[in-house]
Amino acid sequence: MPVVATLTCRWVPGTLDRVRITTPHHEEIWSIQDIARRFGRDAVNALYLHGKYIATQAL
């Protein structure tokens, strides 16, 4: 059975270009440009429209 990794992106409060990336074991802050490069337009649209983006990937 494959292991699934879940990554959640949310805005850092009080910023316009910083996104908090969280996994079950780690947390980082990236710029919105980094999110766009790594996850594409769908992730950026979800952040602006819904305030969060959730990515899952089988490992």
A tleap script that builds the chain and sets N, CA, C and O, in Angstrom:
source leaprc.protein.ff14SB
mol = sequence {
  NMET PRO VAL VAL ALA THR LEU THR CYS ARG
  TRP VAL PRO GLY THR LEU ASP ARG VAL ARG
  ILE THR THR PRO HIE HIE GLU GLU ILE TRP
  SER ILE GLN ASP ILE ALA ARG ARG PHE GLY
  ARG ASP ALA VAL ASN ALA LEU TYR LEU HIE
  GLY LYS TYR ILE ALA THR GLN ALA CLEU
}
set mol.1.N position { 0.843 -1.167 0.000 }
set mol.1.CA position { 0.000 0.000 0.000 }
set mol.1.C position { 0.897 1.242 0.000 }
set mol.1.O position { 1.801 1.348 0.829 }
set mol.2.N position { 0.655 2.184 -0.923 }
set mol.2.CA position { 1.511 3.374 -0.991 }
set mol.2.C position { 1.247 4.344 0.164 }
set mol.2.O position { 0.136 4.437 0.687 }
set mol.3.N position { 2.290 5.050 0.532 }
set mol.3.CA position { 2.184 6.085 1.563 }
set mol.3.C position { 1.799 7.388 0.871 }
set mol.3.O position { 2.346 7.713 -0.183 }
set mol.4.N position { 0.861 8.139 1.453 }
set mol.4.CA position { 0.416 9.395 0.865 }
set mol.4.C position { 0.905 10.552 1.730 }
set mol.4.O position { 0.682 10.569 2.941 }
set mol.5.N position { 1.566 11.511 1.106 }
set mol.5.CA position { 2.039 12.714 1.790 }
set mol.5.C position { 1.063 13.849 1.509 }
set mol.5.O position { 0.667 14.061 0.363 }
set mol.6.N position { 0.674 14.577 2.550 }
set mol.6.CA position { -0.241 15.701 2.412 }
set mol.6.C position { 0.474 16.981 2.795 }
set mol.6.O position { 1.136 17.053 3.830 }
set mol.7.N position { 0.335 17.994 1.946 }
set mol.7.CA position { 0.953 19.286 2.144 }
set mol.7.C position { -0.147 20.340 2.098 }
set mol.7.O position { -0.965 20.338 1.178 }
set mol.8.N position { -0.177 21.239 3.078 }
set mol.8.CA position { -1.195 22.281 3.135 }
set mol.8.C position { -0.527 23.640 3.028 }
set mol.8.O position { 0.472 23.903 3.697 }
set mol.9.N position { -1.081 24.508 2.180 }
set mol.9.CA position { -0.584 25.865 1.998 }
set mol.9.C position { -1.660 26.842 2.462 }
set mol.9.O position { -2.820 26.736 2.062 }
set mol.10.N position { -1.270 27.788 3.303 }
set mol.10.CA position { -2.168 28.856 3.782 }
set mol.10.C position { -1.380 30.155 3.838 }
set mol.10.O position { -0.158 30.149 3.989 }
set mol.11.N position { -2.096 31.268 3.714 }
set mol.11.CA position { -1.455 32.578 3.807 }
set mol.11.C position { -0.906 32.812 5.212 }
set mol.11.O position { -1.505 32.386 6.200 }
set mol.12.N position { 0.235 33.491 5.294 }
set mol.12.CA position { 0.754 33.962 6.569 }
set mol.12.C position { -0.045 35.224 6.900 }
set mol.12.O position { -0.081 36.146 6.084 }
set mol.13.N position { -0.681 35.296 8.058 }
set mol.13.CA position { -1.497 36.462 8.396 }
set mol.13.C position { -0.701 37.774 8.325 }
set mol.13.O position { 0.431 37.861 8.800 }
set mol.14.N position { -1.323 38.781 7.722 }
set mol.14.CA position { -0.704 40.092 7.630 }
set mol.14.C position { 0.254 40.269 6.469 }
set mol.14.O position { 0.906 41.308 6.362 }
set mol.15.N position { 0.352 39.266 5.588 }
set mol.15.CA position { 1.242 39.378 4.430 }
set mol.15.C position { 0.439 39.242 3.148 }
set mol.15.O position { -0.682 38.733 3.145 }
set mol.16.N position { 1.029 39.700 2.074 }
set mol.16.CA position { 0.393 39.576 0.760 }
set mol.16.C position { 1.125 38.603 -0.151 }
set mol.16.O position { 0.625 38.254 -1.220 }
set mol.17.N position { 2.320 38.159 0.272 }
set mol.17.CA position { 3.110 37.310 -0.617 }
set mol.17.C position { 3.794 36.133 0.084 }
set mol.17.O position { 4.650 35.480 -0.513 }
set mol.18.N position { 3.438 35.854 1.326 }
set mol.18.CA position { 4.051 34.743 2.062 }
set mol.18.C position { 3.018 33.668 2.359 }
set mol.18.O position { 1.885 33.955 2.745 }
set mol.19.N position { 3.438 32.420 2.168 }
set mol.19.CA position { 2.544 31.267 2.342 }
set mol.19.C position { 3.197 30.291 3.308 }
set mol.19.O position { 4.379 29.970 3.178 }
set mol.20.N position { 2.423 29.824 4.276 }
set mol.20.CA position { 2.899 28.830 5.244 }
set mol.20.C position { 2.622 27.440 4.670 }
set mol.20.O position { 1.483 27.105 4.345 }
set mol.21.N position { 3.673 26.648 4.553 }
set mol.21.CA position { 3.590 25.278 4.042 }
set mol.21.C position { 3.693 24.357 5.244 }
set mol.21.O position { 4.662 24.434 6.000 }
set mol.22.N position { 2.708 23.486 5.431 }
set mol.22.CA position { 2.763 22.553 6.552 }
set mol.22.C position { 2.560 21.125 6.073 }
set mol.22.O position { 1.768 20.846 5.172 }
set mol.23.N position { 3.303 20.236 6.708 }
set mol.23.CA position { 3.129 18.797 6.539 }
set mol.23.C position { 2.943 18.251 7.958 }
set mol.23.O position { 3.088 19.003 8.922 }
set mol.24.N position { 2.632 16.982 8.104 }
set mol.24.CA position { 2.480 16.462 9.467 }
set mol.24.C position { 3.731 16.610 10.339 }
set mol.24.O position { 3.634 16.599 11.567 }
set mol.25.N position { 4.907 16.749 9.711 }
set mol.25.CA position { 6.142 16.770 10.497 }
set mol.25.C position { 6.998 18.010 10.302 }
set mol.25.O position { 8.067 18.114 10.903 }
set mol.26.N position { 6.555 18.960 9.471 }
set mol.26.CA position { 7.416 20.089 9.128 }
set mol.26.C position { 6.577 21.311 8.759 }
set mol.26.O position { 5.424 21.186 8.347 }
set mol.27.N position { 7.177 22.498 8.915 }
set mol.27.CA position { 6.517 23.744 8.541 }
set mol.27.C position { 7.554 24.720 7.989 }
set mol.27.O position { 8.641 24.866 8.548 }
set mol.28.N position { 7.207 25.389 6.880 }
set mol.28.CA position { 8.086 26.369 6.260 }
set mol.28.C position { 7.253 27.540 5.766 }
set mol.28.O position { 6.029 27.449 5.678 }
set mol.29.N position { 7.927 28.647 5.443 }
set mol.29.CA position { 7.265 29.785 4.821 }
set mol.29.C position { 7.931 30.029 3.475 }
set mol.29.O position { 9.150 30.175 3.387 }
set mol.30.N position { 7.101 30.072 2.414 }
set mol.30.CA position { 7.574 30.295 1.049 }
set mol.30.C position { 6.934 31.555 0.504 }
set mol.30.O position { 5.926 32.027 1.030 }
set mol.31.N position { 7.515 32.097 -0.544 }
set mol.31.CA position { 6.889 33.215 -1.254 }
set mol.31.C position { 5.847 32.657 -2.224 }
set mol.31.O position { 5.885 31.482 -2.588 }
set mol.32.N position { 4.928 33.512 -2.632 }
set mol.32.CA position { 3.900 33.076 -3.580 }
set mol.32.C position { 4.537 32.701 -4.928 }
set mol.32.O position { 4.004 31.854 -5.645 }
set mol.33.N position { 5.659 33.316 -5.270 }
set mol.33.CA position { 6.362 32.962 -6.506 }
set mol.33.C position { 6.891 31.531 -6.437 }
set mol.33.O position { 6.853 30.805 -7.430 }
set mol.34.N position { 7.384 31.127 -5.269 }
set mol.34.CA position { 7.853 29.748 -5.100 }
set mol.34.C position { 6.708 28.754 -5.247 }
set mol.34.O position { 6.875 27.688 -5.839 }
set mol.35.N position { 5.545 29.107 -4.706 }
set mol.35.CA position { 4.371 28.248 -4.825 }
set mol.35.C position { 3.980 28.103 -6.289 }
set mol.35.O position { 3.693 27.002 -6.756 }
set mol.36.N position { 3.972 29.221 -7.009 }
set mol.36.CA position { 3.602 29.199 -8.428 }
set mol.36.C position { 4.561 28.328 -9.236 }
set mol.36.O position { 4.130 27.568 -10.104 }
set mol.37.N position { 5.858 28.435 -8.954 }
set mol.37.CA position { 6.838 27.622 -9.676 }
set mol.37.C position { 6.698 26.141 -9.362 }
set mol.37.O position { 6.805 25.303 -10.258 }
set mol.38.N position { 6.459 25.812 -8.099 }
set mol.38.CA position { 6.426 24.403 -7.680 }
set mol.38.C position { 5.092 23.715 -7.971 }
set mol.38.O position { 5.069 22.570 -8.424 }
set mol.39.N position { 3.969 24.417 -7.709 }
set mol.39.CA position { 2.655 23.781 -7.804 }
set mol.39.C position { 1.793 24.302 -8.944 }
set mol.39.O position { 0.782 23.682 -9.276 }
set mol.40.N position { 2.164 25.421 -9.549 }
set mol.40.CA position { 1.450 25.912 -10.721 }
set mol.40.C position { 0.299 26.861 -10.417 }
set mol.40.O position { 0.048 27.235 -9.271 }
set mol.41.N position { -0.383 27.229 -11.483 }
set mol.41.CA position { -1.460 28.208 -11.431 }
set mol.41.C position { -2.630 27.764 -10.569 }
set mol.41.O position { -3.240 28.593 -9.893 }
set mol.42.N position { -2.957 26.487 -10.574 }
set mol.42.CA position { -4.084 25.994 -9.771 }
set mol.42.C position { -3.878 26.252 -8.282 }
set mol.42.O position { -4.827 26.594 -7.577 }
set mol.43.N position { -2.659 26.092 -7.804 }
set mol.43.CA position { -2.374 26.338 -6.390 }
set mol.43.C position { -2.523 27.814 -6.054 }
set mol.43.O position { -3.096 28.161 -5.022 }
set mol.44.N position { -2.015 28.681 -6.913 }
set mol.44.CA position { -2.119 30.124 -6.674 }
set mol.44.C position { -3.581 30.561 -6.701 }
set mol.44.O position { -4.013 31.342 -5.853 }
set mol.45.N position { -4.337 30.063 -7.666 }
set mol.45.CA position { -5.762 30.395 -7.744 }
set mol.45.C position { -6.504 29.935 -6.492 }
set mol.45.O position { -7.337 30.670 -5.961 }
set mol.46.N position { -6.211 28.733 -6.021 }
set mol.46.CA position { -6.881 28.224 -4.823 }
set mol.46.C position { -6.542 29.082 -3.603 }
set mol.46.O position { -7.407 29.337 -2.764 }
set mol.47.N position { -5.300 29.522 -3.504 }
set mol.47.CA position { -4.923 30.375 -2.378 }
set mol.47.C position { -5.678 31.700 -2.413 }
set mol.47.O position { -6.194 32.146 -1.388 }
set mol.48.N position { -5.746 32.327 -3.575 }
set mol.48.CA position { -6.434 33.609 -3.670 }
set mol.48.C position { -7.944 33.469 -3.494 }
set mol.48.O position { -8.575 34.333 -2.886 }
set mol.49.N position { -8.526 32.399 -4.016 }
set mol.49.CA position { -9.980 32.246 -3.961 }
set mol.49.C position { -10.484 31.616 -2.671 }
set mol.49.O position { -11.547 31.990 -2.176 }
set mol.50.N position { -9.734 30.661 -2.116 }
set mol.50.CA position { -10.210 29.912 -0.948 }
set mol.50.C position { -9.339 30.092 0.296 }
set mol.50.O position { -9.753 29.730 1.397 }
set mol.51.N position { -8.147 30.643 0.130 }
set mol.51.CA position { -7.274 30.866 1.275 }
set mol.51.C position { -6.409 29.681 1.644 }
set mol.51.O position { -5.614 29.765 2.580 }
set mol.52.N position { -6.549 28.564 0.919 }
set mol.52.CA position { -5.692 27.411 1.194 }
set mol.52.C position { -5.597 26.526 -0.039 }
set mol.52.O position { -6.435 26.588 -0.939 }
set mol.53.N position { -4.562 25.707 -0.058 }
set mol.53.CA position { -4.347 24.727 -1.119 }
set mol.53.C position { -3.812 23.466 -0.454 }
set mol.53.O position { -2.890 23.532 0.358 }
set mol.54.N position { -4.384 22.331 -0.795 }
set mol.54.CA position { -3.950 21.050 -0.233 }
set mol.54.C position { -3.476 20.157 -1.372 }
set mol.54.O position { -4.211 19.905 -2.326 }
set mol.55.N position { -2.252 19.688 -1.261 }
set mol.55.CA position { -1.674 18.791 -2.262 }
set mol.55.C position { -1.409 17.440 -1.615 }
set mol.55.O position { -0.924 17.372 -0.486 }
set mol.56.N position { -1.723 16.382 -2.318 }
set mol.56.CA position { -1.404 15.025 -1.859 }
set mol.56.C position { -0.589 14.330 -2.940 }
set mol.56.O position { -0.790 14.554 -4.134 }
set mol.57.N position { 0.328 13.487 -2.501 }
set mol.57.CA position { 1.189 12.772 -3.431 }
set mol.57.C position { 1.510 11.406 -2.856 }
set mol.57.O position { 1.877 11.281 -1.687 }
set mol.58.N position { 1.371 10.390 -3.680 }
set mol.58.CA position { 1.751 9.041 -3.260 }
set mol.58.C position { 3.262 8.918 -3.333 }
set mol.58.O position { 3.886 9.321 -4.315 }
set mol.59.N position { 3.843 8.355 -2.280 }
set mol.59.CA position { 5.302 8.181 -2.236 }
set mol.59.C position { 5.671 6.755 -2.535 }
set mol.59.O position { 6.854 6.413 -2.545 }
savepdb mol mol.pdb
quit
